[in-house]
Each structure stands twice: as C-alpha cells, then as structure tokens.
C-alpha cells in the first residue's frame, strides 16, 4: 500500500491497519524458520569461532 502522499501520521496508520485486516492470512511455514541459513562449522580449540 502506497501511503507516501498522506502527511497525517494517524490517517496513514489507520489506512495501513485496514489494508492489513483485509489481506488473507499468511500460509503456514513449510519448513522451520532459519533452516536455509548457512550453517557455521565449529573450529578447533584456540581458533576464532567464525572467520
């Protein structure tokens, strides 16, 4: 929703809230959050953990 033209903060907030209520709910996640993050391998003792 484009609300850049509306100067009044309360009006802009009201319009955004109405648009959020009209939108259908988000679908359930198929895989857990963060499962696509690159996994960091642990380093040996004495070495910095990430680099």
Rosetta blueprint (number, residue, H / E / L):
1 X L
2 X L
3 X L
4 X L
5 X L
6 X L
7 X L
8 X L
9 X H
10 X H
11 X H
12 X H
13 X H
14 X H
15 X H
16 X H
17 X H
18 X H
19 X H
20 X H
21 X H
22 X H
23 X L
24 X L
25 X L
26 X L
27 X L
28 X L
29 X L
30 X L
31 X L
32 X L
33 X L
34 X L
35 X L
36 X L
37 X L
38 X L
39 X L
40 X L
41 X L
42 X L
43 X L
44 X L
45 X L
46 X L
47 X L
48 X L
49 X L
50 X L
51 X L
